[in-house]
Amino acid sequence: MAKTSVVARSKKTPKFSTRIVRRCFRCGRKRGYMRDFDLCRICFREFANRGMVPGVKKSSW
């Protein structure tokens, strides 16, 4: 979990557009972020395994 101050700072609009930091809405992680789902890879995997992400299922072949 990211500190609340870091999450609050990332929500503030930056001076330049290249400084935008996208974070997971659940845990605040910035690395491994998926824009389509607004989640980091860890939270995405947990949600997908529980079936909480519509249209996503675990692959097997």
Buried (B, 14 or more C-beta within 10 A) or exposed (E): EBEEEEBEEBEEEEEEEEEEEEBBEBBBBBEEBEEEBBBBBEBBEBBBEEEEBEEBEEEEE
